Amino acid sequence: MSVRRVVPNLSAAAPEGNRAFYGLLGLEEVMNHGWIMTLASPEVPAAQISFMAADPTAPVAPDLSVEVDDVDAVYAAVRESGAEIVHPLRDEEWGVRRFFVRDPGGRVVNVLGHR
């Protein structure tokens, strides 16, 4: 298993309101579903930050996202460990396969892979 990127998910009532400020730091919009917007560095595309109003497809908003190359293998390892699965493994309509797990500190981690 390998990690492709780690992205903080910051709560924002209006995600688009952050575009101009973070644009001053050199980040550009790479994804916008209305309820979540992701900005990234053009030079280092894996350097990203997401702003989320709420996740309409899950019971909670995750604190961070970790993209992995084999989400099914990570899901199996996490289940085997006994960690709390907050949102079961599923395919989302926007092209990712994901699940949420709670880390030892109580943070919710969105573990995903692109299909």
LOFI-964547 format. One record per residue: residue in three letters; x negated, y, z of N, C-alpha, C in turn. Coordinates in steps of 0.05 Angstrom, whole numbers, padded with zeros to 5 digits, always signed. Atoms other than C-alpha are relative to their C-alpha. Layout:
BEGIN
ALAXYZXYZXYZ
...
// end
This chain:
BEGIN
MET-00017-00024+00000+00000+00000+00000-00018+00025+00000
SER+00015-00025-00001-00024+00070-00014+00019+00023+00001
VAL-00015-00024-00003+00002+00139+00002-00006+00018-00024
ARG+00004-00019+00022+00012+00186-00057+00000+00029+00008
ARG-00001-00027-00011+00031+00248-00018+00016+00000+00026
VAL-00015-00005-00024+00058+00274+00048+00010+00028-00002
VAL-00013-00026+00004+00107+00331+00046+00016+00008+00025
PRO-00017-00009-00022+00134+00371+00106+00027+00009-00011
ASN-00027-00008+00006+00209+00382+00103+00008+00021+00021
LEU-00007-00021-00018+00226+00449+00134+00030+00007-00003
SER-00028-00008+00000+00297+00467+00154+00003+00028-00010
ALA-00005-00027+00010+00325+00526+00116+00029+00002-00008
ALA-00028-00003+00007+00397+00550+00112+00003+00005-00030
ALA+00000-00007+00028+00382+00577+00042-00028-00006-00011
PRO+00027+00007+00009+00322+00539+00012-00012+00019-00020
GLU+00011-00017+00021+00315+00586-00048-00012+00026+00011
GLY+00010-00024-00012+00301+00644-00001-00030-00001+00006
ASN+00028+00003-00006+00231+00616+00011-00018+00001-00025
ARG+00015+00002+00025+00210+00614-00063-00018+00025-00003
ALA+00016-00025+00005+00186+00687-00067-00024+00001+00020
PHE+00022-00002-00019+00146+00685-00002-00022-00020-00006
TYR+00020+00021+00005+00111+00619-00016-00012+00002-00028
GLY+00011-00006+00026+00101+00642-00088-00025+00018+00004
LEU+00023-00018-00006+00054+00695-00058-00024-00017+00008
LEU+00022+00018-00007+00012+00636-00033-00008-00018-00023
GLY+00007+00016+00024+00010+00605-00103+00016-00024-00005
LEU-00016+00023+00004+00064+00553-00096+00023+00006-00020
GLU-00021-00003+00020+00115+00542-00152+00021-00021+00003
GLU-00022+00019-00003+00183+00508-00153-00005-00024-00020
VAL+00002+00024+00016+00178+00436-00178+00025-00017+00001
MET-00025+00014-00002+00246+00410-00155+00020+00017+00015
ASN-00021-00015-00014+00312+00441-00135+00026-00014-00005
HIS-00026+00013+00001+00375+00402-00119+00022+00017+00014
GLY-00018-00017-00015+00408+00461-00084-00003-00003+00030
TRP+00003+00005-00029+00405+00429-00015-00029-00005+00008
ILE+00029+00003-00005+00330+00415-00022-00015+00012-00023
MET+00017-00012+00020+00277+00454-00059-00029-00006+00008
THR+00028+00006-00005+00204+00433-00066-00018+00019-00016
LEU+00020-00018+00012+00146+00480-00081-00027-00015+00000
ALA+00026+00013+00002+00077+00456-00103-00021+00018-00012
SER+00022-00014+00011+00009+00480-00121-00004-00009-00029
PRO+00005+00009+00027-00001+00480-00197-00027-00014-00004
GLU+00027+00012+00003-00075+00462-00188-00002-00027+00015
VAL+00000+00025-00016-00062+00407-00135+00029-00008+00004
PRO-00029+00006-00001+00008+00380-00150+00010-00015+00025
ALA-00009+00014-00024+00009+00335-00088+00001+00018+00024
ALA-00002-00019-00022+00002+00397-00043+00027+00013-00002
GLN-00028-00008+00002+00076+00408-00031+00012+00007+00027
ILE-00016-00006-00023+00126+00436+00018+00029+00000-00009
SER-00029+00000+00007+00202+00424+00017+00016+00015+00021
PHE-00018-00015-00017+00257+00467+00045+00027-00013-00003
MET-00024+00016+00001+00321+00431+00063+00022+00013+00017
ALA-00023-00009-00015+00390+00457+00083+00012-00023+00015
ALA-00011+00024-00012+00418+00388+00097-00001-00021-00022
ASP+00000+00022+00019+00414+00320+00064+00028-00012-00002
PRO-00028+00010+00002+00484+00304+00039+00003-00030-00003
THR-00001+00029+00005+00466+00231+00027-00011-00016+00024
ALA+00012+00014-00023+00436+00214+00096+00012+00011+00026
PRO-00011-00009-00025+00457+00219+00169-00015+00022+00014
VAL+00017-00021-00012+00399+00266+00188-00019+00011-00021
ALA+00021-00011+00018+00349+00311+00154-00027-00009+00010
PRO+00026+00010-00008+00279+00281+00155-00019+00023+00006
ASP+00020-00021-00007+00221+00320+00185-00023+00001-00021
LEU+00020+00001+00021+00172+00297+00131+00006-00023-00018
SER-00003+00021+00020+00169+00254+00069-00028-00011-00006
VAL+00025+00014+00008+00115+00203+00053+00006-00016-00024
GLU-00003+00016+00024+00112+00178-00018-00021-00022-00001
VAL+00018+00023+00001+00082+00109-00024+00003-00014-00027
ASP-00001+00014+00026+00066+00064-00083+00019-00025+00001
ASP-00017+00023-00002+00108+00005-00056+00018+00003+00024
VAL-00018-00006-00022+00167+00027-00014+00012-00025+00012
ASP-00011+00025-00010+00194-00044-00008-00020-00013+00020
ALA+00020+00011-00018+00129-00068+00024-00002+00015+00026
VAL+00001-00016-00024+00128-00010+00072+00025-00005+00017
TYR-00025+00005-00014+00201-00022+00090-00002-00027+00016
ALA+00003+00026-00013+00185-00095+00106-00019+00002+00024
ALA+00019-00003-00022+00125-00075+00149+00012+00016+00023
VAL-00013-00017-00021+00165-00022+00187+00021-00017+00015
ARG-00020+00017-00013+00222-00071+00200-00013-00020+00018
GLU+00015+00020-00016+00173-00123+00224-00011+00012+00026
SER+00012-00013-00023+00143-00072+00272+00021+00006+00022
GLY-00021-00006-00019+00210-00061+00305+00007+00030+00002
ALA-00006-00029+00000+00212+00014+00290+00029+00004-00007
GLU-00028-00007+00005+00280+00047+00287+00005+00009-00028
ILE-00008-00009+00026+00308+00050+00217+00024+00019+00003
VAL-00021-00020-00004+00350+00113+00215+00019+00001-00024
HIS-00015+00000+00025+00374+00107+00142-00011-00024-00016
PRO+00010+00025+00013+00371+00040+00105-00012+00005-00027
LEU+00012-00001+00027+00331+00027+00042+00022+00000-00021
ARG-00020-00003+00022+00370+00049-00019-00012+00016-00023
ASP+00007-00015+00024+00363+00076-00089+00018+00025-00002
GLU-00015-00025+00002+00384+00149-00096+00003+00008-00030
GLU-00007-00007+00028+00415+00178-00159-00021+00018-00013
TRP+00020-00017+00011+00357+00227-00168-00027-00013-00005
GLY+00023+00015+00009+00307+00172-00181-00020-00009+00021
VAL+00018+00011-00021+00277+00152-00114+00013-00023+00014
ARG-00008+00022-00018+00281+00090-00071-00011+00008+00027
ARG+00009-00011-00025+00277+00110+00002+00014-00012+00024
PHE-00012+00006-00026+00291+00097+00075-00012+00020+00020
PHE+00010-00017-00021+00283+00137+00139-00006-00017+00024
VAL+00008+00014-00024+00247+00113+00201-00008+00021+00021
ARG+00008-00019-00022+00236+00146+00269-00028-00007+00010
ASP+00027+00005-00010+00163+00154+00290-00001+00000+00031
PRO+00001+00001-00030+00139+00145+00363+00006+00026+00014
GLY-00006-00026-00012+00147+00220+00375+00029+00009-00005
GLY-00028-00007+00005+00220+00220+00352+00005+00014-00027
ARG-00004-00013+00027+00208+00252+00283+00011-00021-00020
VAL-00011+00017+00021+00246+00224+00224-00017+00002-00025
VAL+00018+00000+00023+00202+00203+00166+00016-00013-00023
ASN-00012+00010+00024+00231+00195+00096-00022-00014-00016
VAL+00020+00015+00015+00190+00140+00062+00013-00006-00027
LEU-00012+00002+00027+00201+00140-00013-00020-00009-00021
GLY+00015+00007+00025+00177+00115-00080+00017+00008-00023
HIS-00015-00007+00025+00197+00140-00149+00005-00026-00016
ARG-00007+00023+00016+00232+00090-00193-00007+00005-00029
// end
